[in-house]
């Protein structure tokens, strides 16, 4: 019973992560200029002010829980790759 529950939770978590990434990427399309240059930065209390609050470019923050990363459900590299692919496919030049 617990194995099925764990598998179901893992499956649901993956689907939710993909849905969140899709929503974030869709939001990025509205905020970004025709030329997209993504910088992937891991935020922490020390760099939050400069990277997010004082940035001169539009900023999109993708939240990934530590538990998902620790359980090897998805890696930061996979999140970055999926987001970049989505943006390349769905971005239209004006």
Biopython code that builds the backbone (N, CA, C, O; Angstrom):
import numpy as np
from Bio.PDB.StructureBuilder import StructureBuilder

atoms = [
    (1, "UNK", "N", (0.815, -1.204, 0.000)),
    (1, "UNK", "CA", (0.000, 0.000, 0.000)),
    (1, "UNK", "C", (0.856, 1.263, 0.000)),
    (1, "UNK", "O", (0.575, 2.205, -0.742)),
    (2, "UNK", "N", (1.907, 1.286, 0.836)),
    (2, "UNK", "CA", (2.742, 2.483, 0.888)),
    (2, "UNK", "C", (3.573, 2.648, -0.373)),
    (2, "UNK", "O", (3.872, 3.778, -0.760)),
    (3, "UNK", "N", (3.954, 1.559, -1.027)),
    (3, "UNK", "CA", (4.724, 1.676, -2.263)),
    (3, "UNK", "C", (3.863, 2.330, -3.339)),
    (3, "UNK", "O", (4.335, 3.204, -4.066)),
    (4, "UNK", "N", (2.595, 1.909, -3.446)),
    (4, "UNK", "CA", (1.690, 2.518, -4.417)),
    (4, "UNK", "C", (1.467, 3.988, -4.111)),
    (4, "UNK", "O", (1.430, 4.820, -5.018)),
    (5, "UNK", "N", (1.319, 4.305, -2.833)),
    (5, "UNK", "CA", (1.115, 5.692, -2.435)),
    (5, "UNK", "C", (2.335, 6.531, -2.783)),
    (5, "UNK", "O", (2.195, 7.641, -3.298)),
    (6, "UNK", "N", (3.518, 6.021, -2.511)),
    (6, "UNK", "CA", (4.752, 6.747, -2.821)),
    (6, "UNK", "C", (4.886, 6.968, -4.317)),
    (6, "UNK", "O", (5.259, 8.057, -4.754)),
    (7, "UNK", "N", (4.586, 5.946, -5.105)),
    (7, "UNK", "CA", (4.652, 6.077, -6.564)),
    (7, "UNK", "C", (3.637, 7.107, -7.060)),
    (7, "UNK", "O", (3.937, 7.900, -7.952)),
    (8, "UNK", "N", (2.453, 7.092, -6.487)),
    (8, "UNK", "CA", (1.424, 8.062, -6.883)),
    (8, "UNK", "C", (1.853, 9.480, -6.544)),
    (8, "UNK", "O", (1.665, 10.396, -7.345)),
    (9, "UNK", "N", (2.423, 9.665, -5.369)),
    (9, "UNK", "CA", (2.888, 10.990, -4.962)),
    (9, "UNK", "C", (3.996, 11.461, -5.890)),
    (9, "UNK", "O", (4.021, 12.625, -6.292)),
    (10, "UNK", "N", (4.910, 10.565, -6.231)),
    (10, "UNK", "CA", (6.001, 10.921, -7.135)),
    (10, "UNK", "C", (5.458, 11.324, -8.498)),
    (10, "UNK", "O", (5.894, 12.326, -9.064)),
    (11, "UNK", "N", (4.523, 10.566, -9.027)),
    (11, "UNK", "CA", (3.928, 10.863, -10.323)),
    (11, "UNK", "C", (3.196, 12.203, -10.303)),
    (11, "UNK", "O", (3.329, 13.003, -11.229)),
    (12, "UNK", "N", (2.429, 12.441, -9.253)),
    (12, "UNK", "CA", (1.690, 13.703, -9.131)),
    (12, "UNK", "C", (2.663, 14.874, -9.014)),
    (12, "UNK", "O", (2.446, 15.930, -9.608)),
    (13, "UNK", "N", (3.731, 14.681, -8.248)),
    (13, "UNK", "CA", (4.727, 15.741, -8.072)),
    (13, "UNK", "C", (5.376, 16.101, -9.395)),
    (13, "UNK", "O", (5.566, 17.282, -9.684)),
    (14, "UNK", "N", (5.717, 15.115, -10.199)),
    (14, "UNK", "CA", (6.319, 15.388, -11.506)),
    (14, "UNK", "C", (5.366, 16.168, -12.398)),
    (14, "UNK", "O", (5.772, 17.114, -13.074)),
    (15, "UNK", "N", (4.111, 15.774, -12.397)),
    (15, "UNK", "CA", (3.123, 16.480, -13.222)),
    (15, "UNK", "C", (2.938, 17.916, -12.754)),
    (15, "UNK", "O", (2.832, 18.834, -13.566)),
    (16, "UNK", "N", (2.902, 18.104, -11.436)),
    (16, "UNK", "CA", (2.764, 19.454, -10.907)),
    (16, "UNK", "C", (3.968, 20.317, -11.267)),
    (16, "UNK", "O", (3.808, 21.490, -11.604)),
    (17, "UNK", "N", (5.160, 19.753, -11.198)),
    (17, "UNK", "CA", (6.364, 20.509, -11.550)),
    (17, "UNK", "C", (6.317, 20.938, -13.008)),
    (17, "UNK", "O", (6.656, 22.078, -13.324)),
    (18, "UNK", "N", (5.905, 20.049, -13.898)),
    (18, "UNK", "CA", (5.812, 20.399, -15.313)),
    (18, "UNK", "C", (4.756, 21.477, -15.539)),
    (18, "UNK", "O", (4.936, 22.368, -16.369)),
    (19, "UNK", "N", (3.656, 21.391, -14.798)),
    (19, "UNK", "CA", (2.611, 22.407, -14.927)),
    (19, "UNK", "C", (3.118, 23.763, -14.449)),
    (19, "UNK", "O", (2.855, 24.785, -15.082)),
    (20, "UNK", "N", (3.844, 23.774, -13.336)),
    (20, "UNK", "CA", (4.395, 25.025, -12.815)),
    (20, "UNK", "C", (5.397, 25.601, -13.802)),
    (20, "UNK", "O", (5.389, 26.804, -14.063)),
    (21, "UNK", "N", (6.264, 24.752, -14.355)),
    (21, "UNK", "CA", (7.245, 25.227, -15.330)),
    (21, "UNK", "C", (6.554, 25.816, -16.549)),
    (21, "UNK", "O", (6.999, 26.831, -17.084)),
    (22, "UNK", "N", (5.474, 25.191, -16.991)),
    (22, "UNK", "CA", (4.735, 25.706, -18.140)),
    (22, "UNK", "C", (4.139, 27.074, -17.840)),
    (22, "UNK", "O", (4.197, 27.978, -18.673)),
    (23, "UNK", "N", (3.566, 27.226, -16.650)),
    (23, "UNK", "CA", (2.992, 28.512, -16.281)),
    (23, "UNK", "C", (4.062, 29.589, -16.171)),
    (23, "UNK", "O", (3.865, 30.717, -16.624)),
    (24, "UNK", "N", (5.189, 29.244, -15.571)),
    (24, "UNK", "CA", (6.272, 30.221, -15.427)),
    (24, "UNK", "C", (6.814, 30.614, -16.794)),
    (24, "UNK", "O", (7.049, 31.793, -17.059)),
    (25, "UNK", "N", (7.010, 29.635, -17.654)),
    (25, "UNK", "CA", (7.526, 29.934, -18.991)),
    (25, "UNK", "C", (6.524, 30.788, -19.775)),
    (25, "UNK", "O", (6.926, 31.686, -20.515)),
    (26, "UNK", "N", (5.244, 30.520, -19.620)),
    (26, "UNK", "CA", (4.231, 31.339, -20.294)),
    (26, "UNK", "C", (4.291, 32.773, -19.794)),
    (26, "UNK", "O", (4.173, 33.716, -20.575)),
    (27, "UNK", "N", (4.473, 32.931, -18.503)),
    (27, "UNK", "CA", (4.609, 34.259, -17.941)),
    (27, "UNK", "C", (5.845, 34.967, -18.446)),
    (27, "UNK", "O", (5.830, 36.179, -18.661)),
    (28, "UNK", "N", (6.910, 34.221, -18.635)),
    (28, "UNK", "CA", (8.153, 34.805, -19.151)),
    (28, "UNK", "C", (7.948, 35.364, -20.550)),
    (28, "UNK", "O", (8.517, 36.399, -20.896)),
    (29, "UNK", "N", (7.144, 34.691, -21.350)),
    (29, "UNK", "CA", (6.916, 35.162, -22.715)),
    (29, "UNK", "C", (6.266, 36.539, -22.712)),
    (29, "UNK", "O", (6.536, 37.354, -23.594)),
    (30, "UNK", "N", (5.417, 36.803, -21.731)),
    (30, "UNK", "CA", (4.760, 38.098, -21.668)),
    (30, "UNK", "C", (5.715, 39.195, -21.206)),
    (30, "UNK", "O", (5.564, 40.356, -21.585)),
    (31, "UNK", "N", (6.700, 38.822, -20.383)),
    (31, "UNK", "CA", (7.597, 39.816, -19.805)),
    (31, "UNK", "C", (8.852, 40.061, -20.628)),
    (31, "UNK", "O", (9.472, 41.119, -20.520)),
    (32, "UNK", "N", (9.221, 39.105, -21.437)),
    (32, "UNK", "CA", (10.532, 39.179, -22.074)),
    (32, "UNK", "C", (10.492, 39.938, -23.389)),
    (32, "UNK", "O", (9.441, 40.118, -24.004)),
    (33, "UNK", "N", (11.660, 40.368, -23.788)),
    (33, "UNK", "CA", (11.799, 41.009, -25.091)),
    (33, "UNK", "C", (12.016, 39.918, -26.135)),
    (33, "UNK", "O", (12.165, 38.750, -25.776)),
    (34, "UNK", "N", (12.038, 40.275, -27.423)),
    (34, "UNK", "CA", (12.244, 39.249, -28.445)),
    (34, "UNK", "C", (13.558, 38.483, -28.286)),
    (34, "UNK", "O", (13.633, 37.305, -28.638)),
    (35, "UNK", "N", (14.565, 39.123, -27.774)),
    (35, "UNK", "CA", (15.830, 38.431, -27.545)),
    (35, "UNK", "C", (15.849, 37.952, -26.096)),
    (35, "UNK", "O", (15.804, 38.755, -25.164)),
    (36, "UNK", "N", (15.914, 36.644, -25.921)),
    (36, "UNK", "CA", (15.877, 36.077, -24.579)),
    (36, "UNK", "C", (17.264, 35.580, -24.213)),
    (36, "UNK", "O", (17.870, 34.796, -24.943)),
    (37, "UNK", "N", (17.748, 36.036, -23.100)),
    (37, "UNK", "CA", (19.021, 35.546, -22.575)),
    (37, "UNK", "C", (18.761, 35.150, -21.130)),
    (37, "UNK", "O", (18.559, 36.011, -20.273)),
    (38, "UNK", "N", (18.767, 33.878, -20.864)),
    (38, "UNK", "CA", (18.466, 33.391, -19.525)),
    (38, "UNK", "C", (19.754, 33.204, -18.729)),
    (38, "UNK", "O", (20.748, 32.671, -19.222)),
    (39, "UNK", "N", (19.698, 33.654, -17.502)),
    (39, "UNK", "CA", (20.788, 33.418, -16.576)),
    (39, "UNK", "C", (20.212, 32.596, -15.435)),
    (39, "UNK", "O", (19.265, 33.015, -14.769)),
    (40, "UNK", "N", (20.784, 31.437, -15.218)),
    (40, "UNK", "CA", (20.324, 30.560, -14.141)),
    (40, "UNK", "C", (21.185, 30.840, -12.915)),
    (40, "UNK", "O", (22.405, 30.683, -12.958)),
    (41, "UNK", "N", (20.550, 31.252, -11.829)),
    (41, "UNK", "CA", (21.255, 31.563, -10.598)),
    (41, "UNK", "C", (20.520, 30.919, -9.442)),
    (41, "UNK", "O", (19.294, 30.992, -9.364)),
    (42, "UNK", "N", (21.250, 30.299, -8.558)),
    (42, "UNK", "CA", (20.652, 29.771, -7.341)),
    (42, "UNK", "C", (20.588, 30.907, -6.332)),
    (42, "UNK", "O", (21.612, 31.469, -5.945)),
    (43, "UNK", "N", (19.377, 31.234, -5.915)),
    (43, "UNK", "CA", (19.194, 32.353, -4.996)),
    (43, "UNK", "C", (19.447, 31.928, -3.565)),
    (43, "UNK", "O", (19.140, 30.805, -3.165)),
    (44, "UNK", "N", (20.006, 32.836, -2.813)),
    (44, "UNK", "CA", (20.197, 32.650, -1.378)),
    (44, "UNK", "C", (20.015, 34.016, -0.722)),
    (44, "UNK", "O", (19.911, 35.021, -1.426)),
    (45, "UNK", "N", (19.973, 34.077, 0.597)),
    (45, "UNK", "CA", (19.734, 35.367, 1.253)),
    (45, "UNK", "C", (20.780, 36.435, 0.897)),
    (45, "UNK", "O", (20.470, 37.627, 0.909)),
    (46, "UNK", "N", (21.995, 36.025, 0.587)),
    (46, "UNK", "CA", (23.055, 36.995, 0.303)),
    (46, "UNK", "C", (22.890, 37.660, -1.071)),
    (46, "UNK", "O", (23.193, 38.844, -1.218)),
    (47, "UNK", "N", (22.417, 36.921, -2.069)),
    (47, "UNK", "CA", (22.345, 37.506, -3.417)),
    (47, "UNK", "C", (20.924, 37.855, -3.861)),
    (47, "UNK", "O", (20.740, 38.323, -4.985)),
    (48, "UNK", "N", (19.932, 37.646, -3.029)),
    (48, "UNK", "CA", (18.548, 37.921, -3.409)),
    (48, "UNK", "C", (18.347, 39.391, -3.780)),
    (48, "UNK", "O", (17.695, 39.700, -4.777)),
    (49, "UNK", "N", (18.902, 40.281, -2.984)),
    (49, "UNK", "CA", (18.744, 41.725, -3.216)),
    (49, "UNK", "C", (19.272, 42.117, -4.599)),
    (49, "UNK", "O", (18.576, 42.797, -5.354)),
    (50, "UNK", "N", (20.482, 41.699, -4.933)),
    (50, "UNK", "CA", (21.089, 42.124, -6.200)),
    (50, "UNK", "C", (20.508, 41.381, -7.393)),
    (50, "UNK", "O", (20.329, 41.977, -8.456)),
    (51, "UNK", "N", (20.210, 40.096, -7.244)),
    (51, "UNK", "CA", (19.746, 39.293, -8.380)),
    (51, "UNK", "C", (18.281, 39.531, -8.724)),
    (51, "UNK", "O", (17.900, 39.447, -9.892)),
    (52, "UNK", "N", (17.460, 39.826, -7.727)),
    (52, "UNK", "CA", (16.016, 39.953, -7.971)),
    (52, "UNK", "C", (15.536, 41.391, -7.814)),
    (52, "UNK", "O", (14.972, 41.964, -8.746)),
    (53, "UNK", "N", (15.752, 41.964, -6.659)),
    (53, "UNK", "CA", (15.175, 43.275, -6.368)),
    (53, "UNK", "C", (15.827, 44.413, -7.144)),
    (53, "UNK", "O", (15.150, 45.371, -7.516)),
    (54, "UNK", "N", (17.130, 44.323, -7.393)),
    (54, "UNK", "CA", (17.826, 45.415, -8.065)),
    (54, "UNK", "C", (18.174, 45.093, -9.518)),
    (54, "UNK", "O", (18.979, 45.799, -10.126)),
    (55, "UNK", "N", (17.594, 44.060, -10.072)),
    (55, "UNK", "CA", (17.889, 43.682, -11.455)),
    (55, "UNK", "C", (17.289, 44.695, -12.419)),
    (55, "UNK", "O", (16.200, 45.221, -12.192)),
    (56, "UNK", "N", (18.020, 44.961, -13.500)),
    (56, "UNK", "CA", (17.505, 45.893, -14.506)),
    (56, "UNK", "C", (16.782, 45.155, -15.636)),
    (56, "UNK", "O", (16.353, 45.780, -16.605)),
    (57, "UNK", "N", (16.644, 43.839, -15.519)),
    (57, "UNK", "CA", (15.946, 43.018, -16.516)),
    (57, "UNK", "C", (14.755, 42.339, -15.845)),
    (57, "UNK", "O", (14.717, 42.232, -14.620)),
    (58, "UNK", "N", (13.788, 41.882, -16.628)),
    (58, "UNK", "CA", (12.696, 41.104, -16.031)),
    (58, "UNK", "C", (13.248, 39.839, -15.369)),
    (58, "UNK", "O", (14.154, 39.194, -15.896)),
    (59, "UNK", "N", (12.696, 39.504, -14.227)),
    (59, "UNK", "CA", (13.178, 38.350, -13.456)),
    (59, "UNK", "C", (12.030, 37.373, -13.269)),
    (59, "UNK", "O", (10.929, 37.758, -12.874)),
    (60, "UNK", "N", (12.294, 36.121, -13.554)),
    (60, "UNK", "CA", (11.338, 35.050, -13.278)),
    (60, "UNK", "C", (11.998, 34.112, -12.290)),
    (60, "UNK", "O", (13.109, 33.637, -12.524)),
    (61, "UNK", "N", (11.326, 33.847, -11.197)),
    (61, "UNK", "CA", (11.862, 32.961, -10.180)),
    (61, "UNK", "C", (11.103, 31.646, -10.261)),
    (61, "UNK", "O", (9.877, 31.621, -10.153)),
    (62, "UNK", "N", (11.829, 30.561, -10.449)),
    (62, "UNK", "CA", (11.235, 29.226, -10.479)),
    (62, "UNK", "C", (11.573, 28.566, -9.157)),
    (62, "UNK", "O", (12.745, 28.398, -8.817)),
    (63, "UNK", "N", (10.551, 28.195, -8.419)),
    (63, "UNK", "CA", (10.763, 27.564, -7.121)),
    (63, "UNK", "C", (10.748, 26.049, -7.268)),
    (63, "UNK", "O", (9.812, 25.471, -7.819)),
    (64, "UNK", "N", (11.786, 25.428, -6.772)),
    (64, "UNK", "CA", (11.870, 23.971, -6.755)),
    (64, "UNK", "C", (12.180, 23.578, -5.320)),
    (64, "UNK", "O", (13.158, 24.054, -4.744)),
    (65, "UNK", "N", (11.362, 22.720, -4.744)),
    (65, "UNK", "CA", (11.563, 22.382, -3.340)),
    (65, "UNK", "C", (12.812, 21.526, -3.164)),
    (65, "UNK", "O", (13.181, 20.735, -4.031)),
    (66, "UNK", "N", (13.437, 21.710, -2.033)),
    (66, "UNK", "CA", (14.649, 20.959, -1.703)),
    (66, "UNK", "C", (14.351, 19.458, -1.675)),
    (66, "UNK", "O", (15.191, 18.654, -2.077)),
    (67, "UNK", "N", (13.166, 19.077, -1.204)),
    (67, "UNK", "CA", (12.804, 17.660, -1.111)),
    (67, "UNK", "C", (12.766, 17.014, -2.494)),
    (67, "UNK", "O", (13.207, 15.876, -2.657)),
    (68, "UNK", "N", (12.250, 17.720, -3.474)),
    (68, "UNK", "CA", (12.197, 17.176, -4.840)),
    (68, "UNK", "C", (13.606, 16.983, -5.377)),
    (68, "UNK", "O", (13.893, 15.980, -6.031)),
    (69, "UNK", "N", (14.487, 17.940, -5.103)),
    (69, "UNK", "CA", (15.872, 17.812, -5.563)),
    (69, "UNK", "C", (16.599, 16.694, -4.829)),
    (69, "UNK", "O", (17.375, 15.960, -5.441)),
    (70, "UNK", "N", (16.362, 16.555, -3.539)),
    (70, "UNK", "CA", (17.041, 15.518, -2.756)),
    (70, "UNK", "C", (16.560, 14.120, -3.126)),
    (70, "UNK", "O", (17.330, 13.163, -3.049)),
    (71, "UNK", "N", (15.302, 13.991, -3.525)),
    (71, "UNK", "CA", (14.770, 12.675, -3.894)),
    (71, "UNK", "C", (15.022, 12.334, -5.353)),
    (71, "UNK", "O", (14.491, 11.344, -5.855)),
    (72, "UNK", "N", (15.829, 13.142, -6.044)),
    (72, "UNK", "CA", (16.200, 12.909, -7.440)),
    (72, "UNK", "C", (15.004, 12.823, -8.370)),
    (72, "UNK", "O", (15.044, 12.097, -9.364)),
    (73, "UNK", "N", (13.932, 13.561, -8.058)),
    (73, "UNK", "CA", (12.781, 13.593, -8.952)),
    (73, "UNK", "C", (13.119, 14.441, -10.172)),
    (73, "UNK", "O", (12.770, 14.087, -11.299)),
    (74, "UNK", "N", (13.797, 15.559, -9.943)),
    (74, "UNK", "CA", (14.233, 16.424, -11.035)),
    (74, "UNK", "C", (15.465, 17.187, -10.546)),
    (74, "UNK", "O", (15.590, 17.471, -9.355)),
    (75, "UNK", "N", (16.358, 17.514, -11.451)),
    (75, "UNK", "CA", (17.550, 18.272, -11.088)),
    (75, "UNK", "C", (17.410, 19.706, -11.585)),
    (75, "UNK", "O", (16.568, 19.997, -12.434)),
    (76, "UNK", "N", (18.233, 20.592, -11.053)),
    (76, "UNK", "CA", (18.202, 21.976, -11.519)),
    (76, "UNK", "C", (18.553, 22.064, -12.996)),
    (76, "UNK", "O", (18.013, 22.902, -13.718)),
    (77, "UNK", "N", (19.455, 21.203, -13.444)),
    (77, "UNK", "CA", (19.828, 21.204, -14.859)),
    (77, "UNK", "C", (18.633, 20.815, -15.735)),
    (77, "UNK", "O", (18.430, 21.392, -16.803)),
    (78, "UNK", "N", (17.847, 19.838, -15.283)),
    (78, "UNK", "CA", (16.669, 19.425, -16.040)),
    (78, "UNK", "C", (15.623, 20.542, -16.080)),
    (78, "UNK", "O", (15.005, 20.778, -17.118)),
    (79, "UNK", "N", (15.427, 21.221, -14.962)),
    (79, "UNK", "CA", (14.490, 22.345, -14.921)),
    (79, "UNK", "C", (14.932, 23.413, -15.911)),
    (79, "UNK", "O", (14.130, 23.917, -16.698)),
    (80, "UNK", "N", (16.220, 23.752, -15.862)),
    (80, "UNK", "CA", (16.768, 24.767, -16.755)),
    (80, "UNK", "C", (16.608, 24.365, -18.212)),
    (80, "UNK", "O", (16.188, 25.176, -19.037)),
    (81, "UNK", "N", (16.937, 23.133, -18.533)),
    (81, "UNK", "CA", (16.860, 22.651, -19.912)),
    (81, "UNK", "C", (15.419, 22.692, -20.427)),
    (81, "UNK", "O", (15.171, 23.138, -21.547)),
    (82, "UNK", "N", (14.471, 22.227, -19.610)),
    (82, "UNK", "CA", (13.068, 22.206, -20.036)),
    (82, "UNK", "C", (12.531, 23.625, -20.237)),
    (82, "UNK", "O", (11.773, 23.883, -21.172)),
    (83, "UNK", "N", (12.923, 24.524, -19.367)),
    (83, "UNK", "CA", (12.469, 25.900, -19.492)),
    (83, "UNK", "C", (13.045, 26.556, -20.745)),
    (83, "UNK", "O", (12.330, 27.266, -21.451)),
    (84, "UNK", "N", (14.323, 26.330, -21.027)),
    (84, "UNK", "CA", (14.939, 26.904, -22.224)),
    (84, "UNK", "C", (14.319, 26.332, -23.502)),
    (84, "UNK", "O", (14.078, 27.074, -24.455)),
    (85, "UNK", "N", (14.062, 25.042, -23.532)),
    (85, "UNK", "CA", (13.441, 24.416, -24.703)),
    (85, "UNK", "C", (12.043, 24.997, -24.917)),
    (85, "UNK", "O", (11.660, 25.324, -26.040)),
    (86, "UNK", "N", (11.295, 25.118, -23.834)),
    (86, "UNK", "CA", (9.951, 25.675, -23.935)),
    (86, "UNK", "C", (9.998, 27.089, -24.498)),
    (86, "UNK", "O", (9.193, 27.451, -25.356)),
    (87, "UNK", "N", (10.944, 27.886, -24.010)),
    (87, "UNK", "CA", (11.035, 29.273, -24.464)),
    (87, "UNK", "C", (11.437, 29.357, -25.936)),
    (87, "UNK", "O", (10.915, 30.198, -26.668)),
    (88, "UNK", "N", (12.342, 28.510, -26.372)),
    (88, "UNK", "CA", (12.763, 28.527, -27.779)),
    (88, "UNK", "C", (11.592, 28.161, -28.684)),
    (88, "UNK", "O", (11.386, 28.779, -29.729)),
    (89, "UNK", "N", (10.837, 27.163, -28.279)),
    (89, "UNK", "CA", (9.715, 26.697, -29.099)),
    (89, "UNK", "C", (8.584, 27.725, -29.139)),
    (89, "UNK", "O", (7.964, 27.925, -30.184)),
    (90, "UNK", "N", (8.314, 28.375, -28.013)),
    (90, "UNK", "CA", (7.130, 29.217, -27.900)),
    (90, "UNK", "C", (7.364, 30.719, -28.028)),
    (90, "UNK", "O", (6.402, 31.486, -27.996)),
    (91, "UNK", "N", (8.589, 31.153, -28.168)),
    (91, "UNK", "CA", (8.851, 32.576, -28.291)),
    (91, "UNK", "C", (8.733, 33.003, -29.743)),
    (91, "UNK", "O", (9.300, 32.379, -30.639)),
    (92, "UNK", "N", (7.991, 34.073, -29.957)),
    (92, "UNK", "CA", (7.810, 34.600, -31.316)),
    (92, "UNK", "C", (8.501, 35.951, -31.395)),
    (92, "UNK", "O", (8.324, 36.801, -30.522)),
    (93, "UNK", "N", (9.272, 36.141, -32.424)),
    (93, "UNK", "CA", (9.929, 37.428, -32.635)),
    (93, "UNK", "C", (8.923, 38.395, -33.231)),
    (93, "UNK", "O", (8.132, 38.023, -34.099)),
    (94, "UNK", "N", (8.953, 39.617, -32.771)),
    (94, "UNK", "CA", (8.012, 40.628, -33.268)),
    (94, "UNK", "C", (8.491, 41.209, -34.570)),
    (94, "UNK", "O", (7.829, 42.077, -35.139)),
]
sb = StructureBuilder()
sb.init_structure("model")
sb.init_model(0)
sb.init_chain("A")
sb.init_seg("    ")
for serial, (resi, resn, name, xyz) in enumerate(atoms, 1):
    if name == "N":
        sb.init_residue(resn, " ", resi, " ")
    sb.init_atom(name, np.array(xyz, "f"), 0.0, 1.0, " ", f" {name:<3s}", serial, name[0])
structure = sb.get_structure()
